[in-house]
Amino acid sequence: MNPHLAQLQPYPFEKLRALFAGVTPNPQYKEIKLSIGEPQHPTPTFIMEALANGLNGLANYPTTPGVPALRQAIAAWCQRRYGLELNAETEILPVNGSREALFSLAQTVIDPSRGYVPLVVSPNPFYQIYEGAAYLSGAEPRFLNNLPDNGFAFDFASLSEEEWARVQLFYVCSPGNPTGKVLSLDDWKSLFALSDKYGFVIASDECYSEIYFDEANPPIGGLQAAKLLGRSNERLVMLSSLSKRSNVPGMRSGFVAGDAAIMKNFLLYRTYHGCAMAPPTQTASIAAWNDEAHVLDNRNQYRDKFAAVTPLIAEVLGTEMPDAGFYLWAKTPIADTEFARGLLEHYNVVVLPGSFLARETGGVNPGENFIRIALVASLEECLDAARRIRQFAQQL
């Protein structure tokens, strides 16, 4: 058995089940679950129809690179969205959702044979796949605290020169989970400078990139930042997904794009890993990447929810509109775990304690006394939940 498995921590939702053990929710209220980042808007009909129309493809083994039409559709979307000119043959790979690709990328990139234990850096709070990918690749995770008092910026100075010299992979999440922070061009410039100095790969997790509030200012992407700064894609890849963009989390479809040398090795790894995308999913993905009308409608629904809910939550908890994404990162007046248990018991609203999304670093758990509220339910349910949260908080 892989000895690194023993290093893995329980997933946040396992911790949540343990936290809620013995809690009886108030039966006067219908449960509203805002704990998991699972889109609940309806899947567009045309995507389901495309999936059904692709069922004949089940008679064939899919190839790991996917059909050319899918890679071309992704390349065309990257050009429209970011102004990128990517080679569909050498710089793009379809993947079964960004989660599995975030994990397997570390297994491709990390080289433990250099005479030291490699480091994998990620934000803190963070998506727990980053940590698991680090451990199971034979590396050690390092976390850079993202705190509200410095605008959730990376604390690059918290790593020593010796630690930076061991970094082989840096996970970025922009827009961030759970803070909603979007990296600016200056943020990217600083990160690129560190990558140039120490030679590590940057993996830009952009699964929330299409949920934002200002149509004139979409979040900047990693490859886009490199282009704007006159750089190549060396040591840089982006990961994107249809799950949040198109409300198809069950379809498990996304892509990785960037440095052709990394993509070549990633393709080799994935060929042996056996993770080719199913033909019907490829057909539906082509349809989804080629359409923007449903994405705009999706954004408008989130925009309406944030406009209605944020002021209600902000009256009683420390929060404000995020840069992008669909989470409110709200500060609690009591321990985040106690707040989550009490909210479930008295008002049957499920939120995720922020401390479950972070690790103590430098004596600080940056998720402590925060909760993550995923505004994924309907506008009516989100408003109902916000009123219950406000009422609960006012009683504390």
C-alpha positions in Angstrom: 0.0 0.0 0.0 1.2 3.5 -0.8 2.6 4.8 2.5 1.7 8.4 1.6 -2.0 7.5 1.9 -1.6 7.7 5.7 -0.7 11.4 5.3 -4.1 12.3 3.9 -6.6 14.2 6.1 -10.3 13.5 6.0 -12.1 15.5 3.3 -14.0 18.6 4.6 -17.3 17.0 4.1 -16.3 13.9 6.1 -15.4 16.4 8.9 -18.7 18.1 8.4 -20.6 14.8 8.9 -18.6 14.1 12.1 -19.3 17.7 13.3 -23.1 17.2 12.8 -23.3 13.8 14.5 -26.0 14.0 17.1 -27.5 17.2 15.9 -31.2 17.2 15.2 -32.2 19.9 12.8 -35.2 22.0 13.6 -38.1 20.3 11.9 -40.0 23.6 11.5 -37.6 24.5 8.6 -36.9 22.8 5.3 -33.2 22.0 4.9 -31.2 24.4 2.8 -27.7 23.1 1.9 -25.2 25.8 1.1 -22.1 23.8 2.1 -21.0 22.2 -1.1 -19.9 24.1 -4.3 -22.3 22.0 -6.5 -24.2 24.1 -9.0 -27.9 23.6 -8.7 -29.1 25.7 -11.7 -30.7 23.5 -14.4 -28.4 21.9 -17.0 -29.1 23.6 -20.4 -31.4 21.4 -22.6 -29.1 21.7 -25.6 -26.2 20.1 -23.7 -28.3 17.2 -22.6 -29.5 16.7 -26.2 -25.9 16.8 -27.4 -25.0 14.2 -24.8 -27.8 11.9 -26.0 -26.9 12.5 -29.7 -23.4 11.3 -28.9 -24.4 7.9 -27.5 -23.4 6.1 -30.7 -19.9 6.9 -29.7 -20.1 4.3 -26.9 -19.2 1.7 -29.5 -15.7 3.1 -29.8 -12.8 3.4 -27.4 -12.0 7.1 -26.9 -8.5 8.4 -27.4 -6.7 10.2 -24.5 -6.3 13.5 -26.5 -10.0 13.5 -27.5 -11.4 14.2 -30.9 -9.9 17.1 -32.8 -13.3 18.9 -32.8 -13.2 19.1 -29.0 -9.7 20.4 -28.8 -10.6 23.0 -31.5 -13.7 24.1 -29.7 -11.6 24.6 -26.5 -9.0 26.5 -28.5 -11.7 28.7 -30.0 -13.2 29.4 -26.6 -9.7 30.3 -25.2 -9.3 32.7 -28.1 -12.7 34.4 -27.5 -12.4 34.5 -23.7 -8.7 35.3 -23.3 -7.3 36.3 -26.7 -5.1 33.2 -26.7 -3.7 31.5 -29.8 -3.2 27.9 -28.6 -2.2 24.9 -30.7 -5.0 22.5 -30.4 -2.7 19.6 -31.1 0.1 20.3 -28.6 -1.2 22.7 -26.0 -4.7 21.4 -25.0 -5.9 18.2 -23.4 -9.5 17.4 -22.4 -9.9 16.0 -18.9 -12.6 14.4 -16.8 -13.2 17.5 -14.8 -10.5 19.8 -13.3 -10.4 17.8 -10.0 -8.8 14.7 -11.5 -6.5 16.8 -13.6 -5.3 18.9 -10.6 -4.4 15.6 -8.9 -2.7 13.8 -11.8 -0.8 16.9 -12.9 1.3 16.7 -9.7 2.1 13.1 -10.4 3.4 14.2 -13.8 5.3 17.3 -12.7 6.9 16.3 -9.4 10.4 14.8 -9.6 11.5 13.3 -6.2 14.9 12.1 -7.6 16.7 15.5 -7.2 18.2 14.7 -3.8 15.6 16.7 -1.7 11.9 16.4 -0.8 10.0 18.6 -3.3 7.5 21.2 -2.1 4.1 21.9 -3.5 2.8 25.4 -2.6 -0.9 26.3 -2.5 -3.1 29.0 -1.1 -4.5 28.7 2.5 -7.5 28.2 2.7 -7.4 25.9 -0.3 -9.0 23.1 -2.3 -7.9 19.9 -0.5 -7.0 18.1 -3.8 -3.8 20.3 -3.8 -2.6 18.8 -0.6 -3.5 15.2 -1.5 -1.8 15.6 -4.8 1.3 16.8 -3.1 1.5 13.9 -0.6 0.8 11.2 -3.1 3.4 12.5 -5.5 6.0 12.2 -2.8 6.2 15.9 -2.1 5.3 18.0 0.9 2.7 20.7 0.9 3.4 24.3 1.9 0.6 26.8 2.4 0.6 30.6 2.0 -2.0 32.2 4.2 -4.6 34.4 2.4 -5.9 36.7 5.1 -8.5 39.4 4.8 -6.4 42.1 6.3 -4.0 42.0 3.3 -6.7 41.5 0.7 -6.2 37.8 0.6 -2.8 38.3 -1.1 -0.1 35.6 -1.0 2.4 35.9 1.8 5.4 35.0 -0.4 7.8 36.1 2.4 6.6 33.3 4.7 8.7 30.8 2.7 12.5 30.8 3.2 15.0 30.8 0.4 15.7 27.2 1.1 12.1 26.3 0.9 11.6 28.2 -2.4 14.5 26.3 -3.9 12.6 23.1 -3.2 9.3 24.2 -4.8 8.4 22.3 -7.9 4.7 23.1 -8.3 2.6 26.1 -7.2 -1.2 25.8 -7.3 -3.1 29.0 -7.9 -6.9 29.3 -7.6 -8.3 32.4 -9.2 -11.1 33.2 -8.7 -10.3 31.7 -5.3 -12.1 29.1 -3.4 -13.4 30.1 -0.8 -12.4 33.8 -0.7 -13.4 34.8 -4.3 -10.1 36.6 -4.7 -9.0 37.3 -8.3 -5.3 37.7 -9.0 -4.4 41.0 -10.6 -1.8 41.3 -13.4 0.7 42.5 -10.8 0.0 39.4 -8.7 0.8 37.3 -11.7 3.9 39.3 -12.4 5.2 38.6 -8.9 4.4 34.9 -9.2 6.0 34.6 -12.6 9.2 36.2 -11.2 9.4 33.6 -8.5 8.8 30.8 -11.1 11.6 32.2 -13.3 14.0 32.4 -10.3 13.3 28.9 -8.8 12.0 27.0 -11.9 8.7 25.7 -10.5 5.6 24.9 -12.5 2.4 27.0 -12.0 -0.9 25.3 -12.2 -3.7 27.8 -12.5 -7.1 26.4 -11.3 -9.7 28.5 -13.1 -12.9 26.5 -12.6 -14.8 29.6 -11.3 -13.6 31.9 -14.0 -17.0 32.3 -15.7 -18.9 33.4 -12.6 -18.3 37.1 -12.1 -20.3 40.3 -11.7 -18.9 42.9 -14.1 -19.3 41.9 -17.7 -16.8 44.5 -18.7 -14.1 43.0 -16.4 -13.9 39.2 -16.5 -11.3 37.6 -14.2 -7.8 37.5 -15.8 -6.5 34.0 -16.5 -3.0 32.7 -16.0 -2.2 32.2 -19.7 -3.8 35.5 -20.5 -1.6 37.2 -17.9 1.5 35.6 -19.4 0.5 36.9 -22.9 -0.2 40.4 -21.5 3.2 40.5 -19.9 4.9 39.3 -23.1 5.8 35.9 -21.8 5.7 32.4 -23.2 3.7 29.6 -21.5 6.8 28.0 -20.2 6.2 26.2 -16.8 2.6 27.4 -16.9 -0.7 25.5 -17.4 -4.3 26.5 -16.8 -7.2 24.1 -15.8 -10.8 24.9 -16.6 -14.1 23.1 -16.3 -17.6 23.1 -17.6 -19.1 22.1 -14.1 -19.7 25.6 -12.8 -19.7 27.4 -16.2 -22.4 25.2 -17.7 -24.1 23.6 -14.7 -22.9 20.1 -15.6 -20.9 18.9 -12.6 -22.1 15.3 -13.2 -20.6 15.3 -16.7 -17.0 15.7 -15.5 -15.6 17.7 -18.3 -12.8 20.2 -18.5 -9.4 20.8 -20.0 -5.8 21.6 -19.3 -3.8 24.0 -21.6 -0.4 25.6 -21.6 3.3 24.7 -21.9 3.6 22.1 -24.7 6.5 20.3 -23.0 4.4 19.7 -19.8 1.4 18.8 -21.9 3.4 16.2 -23.8 4.4 14.5 -20.5 0.9 14.9 -19.2 -0.5 13.1 -22.2 1.9 10.3 -21.7 0.9 10.0 -18.0 -2.8 10.1 -18.9 -2.5 7.5 -21.6 -1.3 5.0 -19.0 -3.7 6.3 -16.3 -6.6 5.4 -18.6 -8.7 8.6 -18.2 -9.9 9.3 -21.7 -13.2 11.3 -21.9 -16.2 9.2 -22.9 -17.4 10.0 -26.5 -20.9 11.2 -25.5 -19.3 13.6 -23.0 -17.0 14.9 -25.7 -19.9 15.6 -28.0 -21.8 17.5 -25.3 -18.6 19.4 -24.3 -18.2 20.6 -27.8 -21.7 22.0 -27.7 -21.1 23.6 -24.3 -17.8 25.3 -25.2 -19.3 26.7 -28.4 -22.2 28.5 -26.7 -22.0 31.6 -24.4 -25.7 32.5 -24.1 -26.3 30.0 -21.4 -23.2 31.1 -19.5 -24.4 34.7 -19.4 -27.8 33.6 -18.1 -26.0 31.6 -15.4 -23.9 34.6 -14.4 -27.0 36.8 -14.2 -28.7 34.3 -11.8 -25.6 34.4 -9.5 -25.4 38.2 -9.8 -29.1 38.5 -8.7 -28.5 36.2 -5.7 -25.4 38.0 -4.5 -27.1 41.4 -4.8 -30.0 40.2 -2.7 -28.2 38.0 -0.1 -24.9 39.8 0.6 -26.5 42.8 2.4 -28.5 40.6 4.6 -25.5 38.5 5.7 -23.3 41.5 6.0 -25.7 43.0 8.6 -24.6 40.3 11.1 -21.4 38.7 9.8 -18.2 40.2 8.5 -18.5 39.7 4.7 -18.7 41.6 1.4 -19.0 40.8 -2.3 -16.2 38.6 -3.5 -14.3 39.5 -6.7 -15.9 36.5 -8.4 -17.1 32.9 -7.8 -20.2 31.8 -6.0 -19.1 31.8 -2.3 -19.6 34.2 0.5 -16.6 34.0 3.0 -18.2 35.3 6.2 -16.6 35.9 9.6 -18.5 34.4 12.6 -18.8 35.9 16.1 -18.2 32.5 17.6 -16.1 29.4 16.6 -16.9 28.5 13.0 -17.7 24.9 14.0 -20.1 26.0 16.8 -21.8 28.4 14.4 -22.3 25.7 11.8 -23.7 23.3 14.3 -26.0 25.8 15.9 -27.2 27.0 12.5 -28.1 23.5 11.5 -29.8 22.7 14.8 -31.9 25.8 15.1 -32.5 26.8 11.5 -31.6 23.8 9.3 -29.2 25.6 7.1 -26.0 23.8 6.2 -22.7 25.8 5.7 -19.1 24.7 5.8 -16.8 25.8 8.6 -13.8 27.7 7.2 -11.3 25.9 9.4 -12.1 22.7 7.5 -10.7 24.4 4.4 -7.4 25.5 5.8 -4.3 24.3 7.7 -2.6 26.0 10.6 0.4 27.8 9.2 2.6 30.1 11.2 0.4 29.6 14.2 -2.7 30.7 12.3 -5.6 28.8 10.7 -6.8 31.4 8.2 -10.2 29.7 7.9 -10.9 29.8 11.6 -14.0 31.7 12.6 -15.2 31.9 9.0 -17.9 30.0 7.2 -18.2 29.3 3.5 -21.7 30.0 2.1 -22.2 28.6 -1.4 -25.0 30.5 -3.1 -25.8 27.6 -5.4 -29.5 27.1 -4.5 -32.4 29.1 -6.0 -32.7 32.8 -5.3 -35.7 32.1 -3.1 -33.8 29.5 -1.0 -30.7 31.6 -0.7 -32.8 34.5 0.5 -34.6 32.2 3.0 -31.3 30.9 4.2 -29.9 34.4 4.5 -32.8 35.5 6.7 -32.3 32.4 8.9 -28.5 33.1 9.2 -29.3 36.7 10.2 -31.8 35.6 12.8 -29.4 33.0 14.3 -26.5 35.5 14.4 -28.6 38.2 16.0 -29.3 35.8 18.9 -25.7 35.1 19.7 
